[in-house]
Amino acid sequence: MEVLGAIGVLSYCAAAAVSVADVIGRRFGMPVVGVVDLVQLFVMAGAWLCIPWGFSAGAHVGVDFLLERMPAGAARALQAAAAVIAAGLMAMILWKCFGAWQMQALLGDKSQQLGIPMSYFWVPLLVGAAASILAALAVVIRLTSGRTVISTQAH
């Protein structure tokens, strides 16, 4: 999950770099061709590829004040239930978005500026959703085995 998270962060960096290059390039009459397409693709990849790391590291938003007041076993059970729900939500997202990806691939739509197949924009979402399911289920296994409690402190 760390590798996907790193790729996601690099995608955000690429979106920022392309945006800055475009702003600077425009000052000299040399804008970045396809800046909108590139930024959209990089942001999409960044968002969806970072989510699995958030699940595995426990870096998502939580209600810490409640967990801190609960017995450790109850806190683990509540966290495990939340992870099961998250895995289910990601499974639904994957299922519905896989159909949308298939439709985009079938239609052959392309982005307006660079002609990037729109189905490519869905790939990071599908990879991120599938990896998020695995990450959430790994959290459930960790929590139900009693070996580890996910920290409720900010990372």
C-alpha positions in Angstrom: 0.0 0.0 0.0 3.0 2.3 0.6 4.0 2.0 -3.1 0.5 3.0 -4.3 0.5 5.9 -1.8 3.9 7.0 -3.0 2.6 6.9 -6.6 -0.4 8.9 -5.5 1.7 11.5 -3.9 3.9 11.7 -6.9 0.8 12.1 -9.0 -0.2 15.1 -6.9 3.3 16.5 -7.4 3.0 16.0 -11.1 -0.3 17.9 -11.2 1.3 20.8 -9.2 4.4 20.8 -11.5 2.3 20.8 -14.7 0.1 23.6 -13.3 3.2 25.7 -12.3 4.9 25.1 -15.6 1.7 26.2 -17.4 1.5 29.4 -15.3 5.2 30.2 -16.0 4.9 29.1 -19.6 2.0 31.4 -20.2 4.2 34.4 -19.2 6.5 33.5 -22.0 3.8 32.5 -24.6 4.5 28.8 -24.1 1.6 27.2 -22.2 1.7 23.5 -21.4 -0.4 21.8 -24.1 -3.1 19.7 -22.5 -2.7 21.1 -19.0 -6.4 20.4 -18.1 -6.2 16.7 -19.2 -2.9 16.1 -17.4 -4.0 17.8 -14.2 -7.3 15.9 -14.1 -5.5 12.6 -14.7 -2.8 13.2 -12.1 -5.3 14.4 -9.4 -7.6 11.4 -10.1 -4.6 9.1 -9.7 -3.4 10.9 -6.6 -6.7 10.7 -4.8 -7.5 7.1 -5.5 -4.0 5.7 -5.1 -3.6 7.3 -1.7 -6.8 5.9 -0.2 -5.5 2.3 0.4 -2.5 3.7 2.4 -5.0 5.7 4.5 -6.8 2.6 5.4 -3.7 0.5 6.2 -2.0 3.2 8.2 -5.2 4.3 10.0 -4.6 7.8 8.7 -8.2 8.5 7.8 -10.5 10.8 9.8 -11.9 9.1 12.9 -13.7 9.9 16.1 -10.8 9.5 18.5 -12.5 10.9 21.6 -14.9 8.0 21.6 -12.3 5.3 21.0 -10.0 6.6 23.7 -12.8 6.2 26.3 -13.7 2.7 25.3 -12.1 -0.5 26.5 -9.4 -1.8 24.1 -11.5 -4.8 23.0 -14.5 -2.7 22.2 -12.4 -0.1 20.4 -10.9 -2.8 18.2 -14.4 -4.2 17.5 -15.7 -0.8 16.5 -12.7 -0.2 14.3 -13.1 -3.6 12.7 -16.7 -2.9 12.0 -15.8 0.4 10.4 -13.2 -1.4 8.3 -15.8 -4.0 7.2 -18.2 -1.2 6.2 -15.3 0.6 4.4 -14.4 -2.6 2.5 -18.1 -3.0 1.5 -18.3 0.6 0.3 -15.2 0.2 -1.7 -16.5 -3.0 -3.2 -19.6 -1.2 -4.3 -17.6 1.6 -5.8 -15.4 -0.9 -7.6 -18.4 -2.8 -8.9 -20.2 0.4 -10.2 -17.1 2.0 -11.5 -15.9 -1.1 -13.3 -19.1 -0.9 -15.4 -18.5 2.8 -16.1 -14.9 2.0 -17.1 -16.2 -0.7 -19.5 -18.6 1.7 -21.0 -15.9 4.3 -21.5 -13.6 1.7 -23.1 -16.5 0.6 -25.4 -17.4 4.1 -26.5 -13.8 5.1 -27.0 -14.3 8.6 -25.7 -11.1 10.7 -25.5 -10.1 13.8 -23.5 -10.6 17.1 -25.3 -7.1 18.5 -25.4 -4.7 15.5 -25.7 -7.0 12.8 -26.9 -6.2 10.5 -23.9 -8.8 7.7 -23.8 -11.2 8.5 -21.0 -11.0 4.9 -19.9 -7.5 5.6 -18.7 -8.9 8.1 -16.2 -10.8 5.3 -14.6 -7.8 3.0 -14.1 -6.4 4.7 -11.0 -9.9 4.6 -9.5 -10.3 0.9 -10.1 -6.8 0.1 -8.8 -7.3 2.3 -5.8 -10.7 0.9 -4.9 -9.5 -2.7 -5.3 -6.4 -2.0 -3.1 -8.6 -0.2 -0.6 -10.7 -3.4 -0.2 -7.6 -5.4 0.5 -6.2 -2.8 2.9 -9.5 -2.5 4.8 -9.8 -6.3 5.1 -6.1 -6.5 6.3 -7.1 -4.0 9.0 -10.0 -6.2 10.0 -7.7 -9.2 10.3 -5.2 -7.2 12.4 -7.9 -6.0 14.7 -9.7 -9.2 15.1 -6.5 -11.2 15.8 -5.9 -8.9 18.7 -2.3 -8.4 17.7 -2.4 -4.8 16.9 -4.5 -1.8 17.6 -4.5 0.9 15.0 -3.3 4.1 16.6 -5.9 6.8 17.1 -3.2 9.5 17.2 -2.6 11.7 14.2 0.2 10.5 11.9 
